[in-house]
Amino acid sequence: MTHAFAVDLGGLIDLLSEHLYAGPEVYVRELMQNGVDAIRARQDAGGAPFDPELAFAVQDDTLTFTDNGVGLTPDDIHAFLATIGRSSKRGSVEFIGQFGIGLLSCFLVSERIEVVSRSASGTPPLRWVGSADGSYTLEDGPADTPVGTRVILRARADRAQYLLPDRVASWAGAFGALLPYPVVVSEPGRRTVVNVGGAPWLDHAAGEDARRAAVLAYGEALLGTAPLDFVDIHTEAGDVRGVAFVLPWTPTLDARGQHRVYVRHMLLSEEETQLVPKWAFFVKAVLDAGALRPNAARDALRDDPTLHAARAEIAQTLRRWLVGLSERAPARLRELIALHYLSIKALAAEDDAFLELFLPWLPFESSAGRLTLPEVLAHAGSAEVRYVADLNLYRQAAQLAAPGGPPVIHAVYTYDATLLERYGALHPEVRVSRLDAGDLVQELTPLTPAERQGAATLLAAARDTLVPLDADARLSRFEPAALCALAFPRAGRDLHRTRETVGSGGLWGDLLGDLQAGADYATEVHFNLNHPLLERAARLPDGPLLRRVIGMLYVQALLLGHHPLTARELGLLNGGLLDLIGAALGGPDTAPASAAHLN
Ligand SMILES: Nc1ncnc2c1ncn2[C@@H]1O[C@H](COP(=O)(O)OP(=O)(O)OP(=O)(O)O)[C@@H](O)[C@H]1O
């Protein structure tokens, strides 16, 4: 035996309100979308011309929404209003509605939904009243009902605020901002058209200058300040039209890539993230998709091949615009790059042609300041670009880079290293080298055997002093001579420092201990015999003073390299400073203390 499902309408409404819709105000949007679809259907039917209009009238606790669209025949009412989940629009990309549930959102604010409708096809008018308990009644409608549909809602006691005329006006104005016909909100004694302005980018009537001025004014209202420029968008896939405003600031991470998107002139979202490519965070777009589909909640676009194709076309348009700008207005491009180079680097990392075009303009952090690649090459005086991708290592490299000599680039952002490597691959005449700790050490001059012998005491004392700190001491010569010592992290160094912080034992201590096992010293410290202090230290006999000096120079090298200090290193620094102060002040208690506590 076959039985029919029964649906608990109350449960369904709870589901919609709790999980599908942002808030009860969405009923305004759903009513308008049905009106927009109905007007479209009447226009498509090609009958007598009419002036489309959507209207909300609010009086006391009652709201009446009217559209002069195609209306409903008695058969339509039975088929579509009385059956949840059935839609007359399913599969047709011309309409916004798809799912046959939108009207239910009216139950979020009203216990009953009254629909009075007359079909453009000439059938008599009908009145349908649906209740939240799942029952409905049907009777003849008033004979003077015009073609179209009227939906009458009486506010639920707890939702009266959602039917207040001012609030309805602000929602209807936002949802219907781009509709090409009036949306009216009225209350006794006041009638307001809430969607003035429309889409200025489509208004070519007064000429291009007037259009540009109107679009920029729209952008200024949107951003709160004048945009740098705007890019017209029109895609074939999804029929997306609109503009992308070039932001006059660098957007924060959480504000990136959020765009105002309409579907068939009705607002879908102020924070849409799918339609514009992610890398284009230098723009905020306002787009109206004529043939893309929203999801059931109507707060995002459906992720389908048309959406992907539309996004690809928008990417192409933005790319072309940037390329055009480099030819048309280089000064403006420079201004744009100064604000948005991260976005442009992201794009260049994906696209060689784009990289070729823009890399000469893009700034990189370097030991000689922020430079473009041509500037780096000019500084270098050779066709070599050297970069370091690790921050700690970069600090050592930057100290070694002589002023006026070849700069070292700090490939600090996600795309920098990729960009430099791609550039190297495309330009074999330029050598792009990524420096590691080994390369930097190569640049230090080793001591001659005679020098080594002369500094043997210093080296032995240094090794002895630093072993407990997990550091290995080396003696070299390097420029600038003003640098006493350089500390290079070795593999496992960060683990070592973390281990000191978490202490030994416990899960982390054990785990890090295991990882550390077998690693070499955490830090390699090179003392610079070019420095006069080191030359003098090399002549000192081994003893507390020499060890104190070595400890202090080691900590100084760590600080210069911006390495975080462990508690022991901090202790070393404090002890050394106190000793020095004591020695400077003189007296019996202030002689340099032994460095025994180092061990
Ligand atoms: N103002 C209207 N004019 C004409 N027909 C309407 C109107 N409002 C609703 N209908 C009819 O009722 C059906 C159900 O409407 P409902 O809003 O519940 O769903 P939908 O618009 O089809 O889809 P969705 O749930 O995606 O909005 C529609 O498919 C349409 O046939």
The ligand as an SDF file (V2000), in Angstrom:
LIG
                    3D

 31 33  0  0  0  0  0  0  0  0999 V2000
    4.2580   37.1680   -7.0000 N   0  0  0  0  0  0  0  0  0  0  0  0
    4.0470   36.0200   -7.6970 C   0  0  0  0  0  0  0  0  0  0  0  0
    3.5610   36.0590   -8.9410 N   0  0  0  0  0  0  0  0  0  0  0  0
    3.3620   34.9320   -9.6450 C   0  0  0  0  0  0  0  0  0  0  0  0
    3.6130   33.7020   -9.1740 N   0  0  0  0  0  0  0  0  0  0  0  0
    4.0990   33.5960   -7.9230 C   0  0  0  0  0  0  0  0  0  0  0  0
    4.3490   34.7460   -7.1190 C   0  0  0  0  0  0  0  0  0  0  0  0
    4.8220   34.3310   -5.9400 N   0  0  0  0  0  0  0  0  0  0  0  0
    4.9070   32.9790   -6.0000 C   0  0  0  0  0  0  0  0  0  0  0  0
    4.4640   32.5430   -7.1950 N   0  0  0  0  0  0  0  0  0  0  0  0
    4.3760   31.1400   -7.6430 C   0  0  0  0  0  0  0  0  0  0  0  0
    4.5520   30.3210   -6.5130 O   0  0  0  0  0  0  0  0  0  0  0  0
    5.6450   29.4430   -6.7020 C   0  0  0  0  0  0  0  0  0  0  0  0
    6.3350   29.2150   -5.3760 C   0  0  0  0  0  0  0  0  0  0  0  0
    6.9290   30.4250   -4.9380 O   0  0  0  0  0  0  0  0  0  0  0  0
    8.1490   30.4010   -3.9350 P   0  0  0  0  0  0  0  0  0  0  0  0
    8.5500   31.7950   -3.6940 O   0  0  0  0  0  0  0  0  0  0  0  0
    7.7650   29.5850   -2.7550 O   0  0  0  0  0  0  0  0  0  0  0  0
    9.2590   29.5920   -4.7260 O   0  0  0  0  0  0  0  0  0  0  0  0
   10.0760   29.9210   -6.0420 P   0  0  0  0  0  0  0  0  0  0  0  0
   10.1190   31.3940   -6.2430 O   0  0  0  0  0  0  0  0  0  0  0  0
    9.5330   29.0960   -7.1770 O   0  0  0  0  0  0  0  0  0  0  0  0
   11.4810   29.3320   -5.6940 O   0  0  0  0  0  0  0  0  0  0  0  0
   12.4730   29.7530   -4.5010 P   0  0  0  0  0  0  0  0  0  0  0  0
   12.1390   28.9210   -3.3270 O   0  0  0  0  0  0  0  0  0  0  0  0
   13.7920   29.4390   -5.0760 O   0  0  0  0  0  0  0  0  0  0  0  0
   12.2030   31.2090   -4.2680 O   0  0  0  0  0  0  0  0  0  0  0  0
    6.4930   30.1020   -7.7300 C   0  0  0  0  0  0  0  0  0  0  0  0
    7.2540   29.1320   -8.4530 O   0  0  0  0  0  0  0  0  0  0  0  0
    5.4680   30.7640   -8.6080 C   0  0  0  0  0  0  0  0  0  0  0  0
    4.9370   29.8290   -9.5340 O   0  0  0  0  0  0  0  0  0  0  0  0
  1  2  1  0
  2  3  1  0
  2  7  2  0
  3  4  2  0
  4  5  1  0
  5  6  2  0
  6  7  1  0
  6 10  1  0
  7  8  1  0
  8  9  2  0
  9 10  1  0
 10 11  1  0
 11 12  1  0
 11 30  1  0
 12 13  1  0
 13 14  1  0
 13 28  1  0
 14 15  1  0
 15 16  1  0
 16 17  2  0
 16 18  1  0
 16 19  1  0
 19 20  1  0
 20 21  2  0
 20 22  1  0
 20 23  1  0
 23 24  1  0
 24 25  2  0
 24 26  1  0
 24 27  1  0
 28 29  1  0
 28 30  1  0
 30 31  1  0
M  END
$$$$
